[in-house]
Amino acid sequence: MTTGGDMERRSFTEIRTAGRRIEGYAATFNSEARMGGFVETIAPGAFRGALAGDVLAMLDHDPGKVLGRTRSGTLRLTEDSRGLAFSLDLPDTQAGRDVLALAERDDLGGMSFGFMVPQGGDSWNGERRTLRTVTLKEISVVSAWPAYPDTEIALRALRHSVDADRRRRALILAQVNT
């Protein structure tokens, strides 16, 4: 695994809807992911320095399906004690409508993020990698499986209060073993 220049991607699965906005976590700290031949965790503070840049939100890492960005204010990112939280105002585009429809049906696989690791931004202990500092490039709504299994998809519908409790439930997705 090289660091310092290669783009990497990791997935998580927590998304909530509220009107045309989705919210949740694009990454969580201290949860393990099996990445083929190694196990990876993200240390608290790993995103701190990356939040000042312009980060894109996309559908399935496709640059042709931009859903928002921090520069315009349609994507808001914060790092808290749990991980990298996001709030995304979905556009009235085909991709935005698709994401909203899939989220409301519980059909989304979760969230992912694309990043680069600067020199010294990770540490290794045998086959265990800890990400300590990352350069965040994008977050993506994904329709497949997450790399990190410790997050959930939770849906919230403000306009349908009867359905709100049902949609708040968390769905734990099975980790895909590669």
C-alpha positions in Angstrom: 0.0 0.0 0.0 1.5 3.3 -1.0 0.8 6.6 0.7 1.2 10.2 -0.2 -0.2 10.1 -3.7 -2.8 7.4 -4.4 -6.5 8.1 -3.9 -8.2 5.6 -1.5 -11.9 5.1 -0.8 -13.7 3.8 2.3 -17.4 3.2 2.9 -19.8 3.6 5.8 -23.6 3.3 6.2 -25.4 6.0 8.1 -27.8 8.2 6.3 -31.0 10.0 7.4 -33.4 12.0 5.2 -35.2 15.2 6.2 -37.0 16.8 3.3 -34.4 17.1 0.4 -31.5 16.8 2.9 -29.6 13.7 3.9 -27.5 13.6 7.0 -25.3 11.1 8.7 -21.7 9.9 9.0 -19.4 9.4 6.1 -16.8 7.8 8.4 -16.7 6.7 12.0 -13.7 6.5 14.3 -12.2 3.4 15.9 -14.3 0.9 13.9 -12.4 -1.8 12.2 -12.6 -2.6 8.5 -11.0 -5.6 6.8 -9.4 -4.2 3.6 -8.2 -7.4 2.0 -4.8 -8.2 3.6 -5.0 -5.7 6.5 -7.3 -4.2 9.1 -7.8 -0.5 9.2 -9.2 2.0 11.7 -9.6 5.8 11.6 -8.2 7.7 14.6 -10.2 10.7 16.1 -9.0 13.9 14.5 -8.0 12.3 11.2 -10.2 14.7 9.2 -9.5 17.9 11.2 -7.2 19.5 8.8 -9.1 18.4 5.7 -12.4 20.2 6.5 -11.1 23.6 5.4 -10.8 22.6 1.7 -13.4 22.2 -1.0 -14.9 18.7 -0.6 -17.3 17.3 -3.2 -20.4 15.1 -2.5 -21.0 12.6 -5.3 -23.1 9.5 -6.2 -21.0 6.4 -6.3 -17.7 8.3 -6.6 -18.8 9.5 -10.1 -17.6 13.1 -10.8 -20.4 13.3 -13.4 -22.9 13.0 -10.5 -22.0 15.9 -8.1 -24.6 16.3 -5.4 -23.0 19.2 -3.5 -19.8 20.7 -2.3 -18.5 22.5 0.8 -17.5 25.6 -1.3 -21.1 26.3 -2.2 -22.5 25.5 1.2 -24.7 22.6 -0.1 -22.4 20.1 1.8 -21.5 20.7 5.4 -18.9 18.6 7.2 -18.0 18.4 10.8 -15.8 16.2 12.9 -17.2 15.1 16.2 -16.3 12.5 18.8 -18.0 9.8 16.7 -16.6 10.6 13.2 -17.0 12.6 10.1 -20.6 14.0 10.1 -22.2 15.4 7.0 -25.3 17.3 6.0 -26.1 17.4 2.3 -28.8 19.5 0.5 -29.8 17.3 -2.5 -30.1 19.0 -5.8 -33.3 18.7 -8.0 -31.3 16.6 -10.5 -31.8 13.0 -11.6 -29.0 11.9 -9.3 -30.4 13.9 -6.4 -33.9 12.5 -6.9 -32.5 9.0 -7.2 -30.6 9.3 -3.9 -33.7 10.6 -2.1 -35.9 7.9 -3.4 -33.4 5.1 -2.5 -32.9 6.6 0.9 -36.6 6.7 1.7 -36.9 3.0 0.6 -33.9 1.9 2.8 -32.1 0.8 -0.4 -28.9 2.8 -0.1 -25.7 0.9 0.8 -24.3 3.8 2.8 -21.6 6.4 2.5 -18.0 6.4 1.3 -15.2 8.8 1.2 -12.2 9.4 -1.1 -9.0 10.5 0.4 -5.2 10.6 0.2 -2.8 9.9 3.0 0.0 12.5 3.4 3.4 11.4 4.4 3.3 10.3 8.0 -0.6 10.3 8.0 -0.9 6.6 8.9 0.8 4.1 11.1 1.2 0.4 10.9 1.4 -2.3 13.5 1.8 -5.6 11.7 -1.3 -5.9 9.5 -3.2 -3.2 11.3 -3.3 0.3 9.8 -4.4 3.4 11.6 -5.3 6.5 9.6 -4.2 9.5 11.7 -4.4 12.3 9.1 -6.1 12.2 5.7 -6.6 14.7 2.8 -10.3 14.4 2.1 -11.3 14.8 -1.5 -14.9 13.7 -1.6 -17.7 11.9 0.1 -20.1 9.7 -1.8 -23.5 8.2 -1.4 -23.0 4.6 -2.4 -25.5 1.9 -3.5 -23.3 -1.1 -2.6 -21.7 -2.3 0.6 -19.6 -0.4 3.2 -16.0 -1.2 4.1 -16.7 -0.3 7.8 -19.6 -2.2 9.3 -20.1 -0.2 12.5 -22.4 2.4 11.1 -26.1 2.3 10.2 -28.6 3.8 7.9 -31.3 5.7 9.7 -34.1 7.5 7.9 -36.1 10.4 9.2 -39.2 11.8 7.4 -40.3 15.2 8.9 -43.3 15.5 6.6 -44.7 12.1 7.6 -44.7 12.0 11.4 -46.5 8.6 11.4 -43.6 7.1 9.4 -40.9 9.0 11.3 -40.5 6.4 14.1 -40.4 3.5 11.6 -37.8 5.3 9.5 -35.5 6.2 12.4 -34.6 2.5 13.0 -31.0 1.6 12.2 -30.1 -1.1 9.7 -26.8 -2.8 10.2 -25.4 -3.9 6.9 -23.2 -7.0 6.6 -19.6 -6.4 5.9 -18.3 -7.6 2.6 -15.3 -9.8 3.1 -12.8 -9.5 0.3 
